């Protein structure tokens, strides 16, 4: 969850300083922060004074502030402030402070930050242009990092808001200047609140400099002593006068508790104060307890403004949920429905926002779970059971994840909710899985091992552990921007382990043969690990893309994204908390690939998983029966016999796999696991996302490209009306290296790269249609034919 603006600045700097290849590179010696217009100075001051962030600032010598000339900064970051330098004694490397002069030394941990107010990145391009006073710092850029935008320009306040915080901002001159003027006040604003004001304009930033009375009143209620001191006499007296005239109380004589009584009663103008408080209650964390301590009037017509009333309701729900393990499943479902009916109104109260209604929020999803598990249709063919799961029953899994996500913010609520889920659904899920297992063993469906030939213009996006309920949610997210998104399903290879099932969904599955344990071999009898699989794909003409690559859209490609399965094993009951971020990460990758010009993205996965709060029951399996054992499956010895469910290994029909029955495990203590034979694990989603049609498809042609210095000139055919750009990443408009995108006129291209230090660097010439969709891209070397 984003914090205050200044916290996000600090986070961005620390992230940039740690963003290097640890396997091939040494840690940067420093991060250089250039600021030609000095607009970051108020932020740097707050980072140093209020957040204790060590930043060496170039300027007049002031060791208490880590300020000084270049030679001082060199000594500071190298922990070499010897006696006599700037009148300082030797600096203690452990304490970070000199032992005699008291001059602070720099902490040894982390990457030092060097702030250069009044200097832009341009002065560091070559020694000839570098001011003499900075020459001592010049070479640090080669052993360190210069914090700058993708276009190599200095970070500005508006650019940071737009590109790092991802908040829409009007980029006119008035707004840019207002943002710079207000940055001191902006530092203490919550990013969530800032985002709620988007698109940000000059009026918004000006309002931060001159806060309104309602905001000031809430700030005073939240922190009276500090706010009075901050306002000072000049602002305090008018504030008191306004409170007496508009809000019928006097801060000089009355207390914040008096104000809270009026706030909870919603008398007169206090309606407006309550509305403002309701917008972002987290900004005023002391006010809920003020309301709890206030005396509620006897003739008060509002319940939702008083947190103590909500607290009493929460206690009642908790007491009722604690009864669930003692009830049979039918009685438990009935109780959940009653509680939801009586308490759903409270989700509209402000106390949901403050995190004081975890049971009311959890009830929403417990009720959905209860609705699904009251249906007991388990029989049918595998196809019939799969369709029932993908159309209806997957909602039970979805409801569990969301219930735990809501409850997880409160440990006691999490424990009680987990027990409630197990009470009303564990036996249902066992029956669902057992029916699926019995039918599969009797009539197993055919799962191909021959692979497939990828179509040109298609990229396969693999997500490990993308269960069907998550895929359904992902489809809804992607469909907002790309309506031509379809969701289908197929069956995973058995057992549902990554080592078995991931190779099975790859185009080169036909290149693999039976192997040891649960991992197939290549035809050269090498283990089919990720390195081998990628090599085979490349040998078959399939591009293997890293996280940052978009590839050649005229071919076909494979790329991985997401970390769901790893997080599931690692976090167990805490998995639901990270699901939204994972789905957002995948959807952004899809958008990036579509913007790069791919015609189709196919999202595939290897397996799903079982998630059962309160832990899955354990089934005993004798070690002597197995060659290798996992939590939900095991490979039987050739002569072993068992009454447990069995099936053949996907890669070797002579090998038998035994499965834990229902949703039980061969290990204890598991909330998240896979490898078994259940609808959740075996029924895997396939999402197809259609890219927009490429403009002028088949007609785009570059007939000539020449460099004249840093200007690229070219001739085209069939490109009239398209736009041209030069980018470091073809799908990222923010990586542009020119001042602005140019429309192609008279079938001619003329683009100037602004930064001469980029000569010899690789980039992409991209052509876009009227929707800014890339329809052509070509790798180029700047300044070279």
Secondary structure as GFF3:
##gff-version 3
##sequence-region A 1 785
A	DSSP	alpha_helix	5	17	.	.	.	ID=ss1
A	DSSP	beta_strand	30	35	.	.	.	ID=ss2
A	DSSP	alpha_helix	41	49	.	.	.	ID=ss3
A	DSSP	beta_strand	55	58	.	.	.	ID=ss4
A	DSSP	three_ten_helix	63	65	.	.	.	ID=ss5
A	DSSP	beta_strand	67	68	.	.	.	ID=ss6
A	DSSP	alpha_helix	70	77	.	.	.	ID=ss7
A	DSSP	three_ten_helix	85	87	.	.	.	ID=ss8
A	DSSP	beta_strand	112	117	.	.	.	ID=ss9
A	DSSP	three_ten_helix	121	124	.	.	.	ID=ss10
A	DSSP	three_ten_helix	132	134	.	.	.	ID=ss11
A	DSSP	alpha_helix	135	138	.	.	.	ID=ss12
A	DSSP	alpha_helix	140	143	.	.	.	ID=ss13
A	DSSP	beta_strand	145	146	.	.	.	ID=ss14
A	DSSP	alpha_helix	157	163	.	.	.	ID=ss15
A	DSSP	alpha_helix	173	181	.	.	.	ID=ss16
A	DSSP	alpha_helix	183	186	.	.	.	ID=ss17
A	DSSP	alpha_helix	191	196	.	.	.	ID=ss18
A	DSSP	alpha_helix	202	209	.	.	.	ID=ss19
A	DSSP	alpha_helix	213	222	.	.	.	ID=ss20
A	DSSP	alpha_helix	224	247	.	.	.	ID=ss21
A	DSSP	alpha_helix	256	265	.	.	.	ID=ss22
A	DSSP	alpha_helix	270	279	.	.	.	ID=ss23
A	DSSP	three_ten_helix	281	284	.	.	.	ID=ss24
A	DSSP	alpha_helix	287	293	.	.	.	ID=ss25
A	DSSP	alpha_helix	307	321	.	.	.	ID=ss26
A	DSSP	three_ten_helix	324	326	.	.	.	ID=ss27
A	DSSP	alpha_helix	329	343	.	.	.	ID=ss28
A	DSSP	three_ten_helix	344	348	.	.	.	ID=ss29
A	DSSP	three_ten_helix	350	352	.	.	.	ID=ss30
A	DSSP	alpha_helix	358	373	.	.	.	ID=ss31
A	DSSP	alpha_helix	382	388	.	.	.	ID=ss32
A	DSSP	pi_helix	389	393	.	.	.	ID=ss33
A	DSSP	alpha_helix	394	407	.	.	.	ID=ss34
A	DSSP	alpha_helix	411	442	.	.	.	ID=ss35
A	DSSP	beta_strand	458	462	.	.	.	ID=ss36
A	DSSP	alpha_helix	468	479	.	.	.	ID=ss37
A	DSSP	beta_strand	485	491	.	.	.	ID=ss38
A	DSSP	alpha_helix	498	504	.	.	.	ID=ss39
A	DSSP	three_ten_helix	509	511	.	.	.	ID=ss40
A	DSSP	beta_strand	512	513	.	.	.	ID=ss41
A	DSSP	beta_strand	521	522	.	.	.	ID=ss42
A	DSSP	alpha_helix	530	539	.	.	.	ID=ss43
A	DSSP	beta_strand	543	545	.	.	.	ID=ss44
A	DSSP	beta_strand	557	560	.	.	.	ID=ss45
A	DSSP	alpha_helix	564	571	.	.	.	ID=ss46
A	DSSP	three_ten_helix	572	574	.	.	.	ID=ss47
A	DSSP	alpha_helix	576	595	.	.	.	ID=ss48
A	DSSP	beta_strand	600	604	.	.	.	ID=ss49
A	DSSP	beta_strand	610	611	.	.	.	ID=ss50
A	DSSP	three_ten_helix	623	625	.	.	.	ID=ss51
A	DSSP	beta_strand	626	629	.	.	.	ID=ss52
A	DSSP	beta_strand	633	636	.	.	.	ID=ss53
A	DSSP	beta_strand	646	649	.	.	.	ID=ss54
A	DSSP	beta_strand	652	659	.	.	.	ID=ss55
A	DSSP	beta_strand	672	673	.	.	.	ID=ss56
A	DSSP	alpha_helix	679	682	.	.	.	ID=ss57
A	DSSP	beta_strand	683	690	.	.	.	ID=ss58
A	DSSP	beta_strand	701	708	.	.	.	ID=ss59
A	DSSP	beta_strand	711	717	.	.	.	ID=ss60
A	DSSP	beta_strand	723	727	.	.	.	ID=ss61
A	DSSP	three_ten_helix	733	735	.	.	.	ID=ss62
A	DSSP	beta_strand	742	743	.	.	.	ID=ss63
A	DSSP	beta_strand	748	752	.	.	.	ID=ss64
A	DSSP	three_ten_helix	756	758	.	.	.	ID=ss65
A	DSSP	beta_strand	762	768	.	.	.	ID=ss66
A	DSSP	beta_strand	774	781	.	.	.	ID=ss67
###
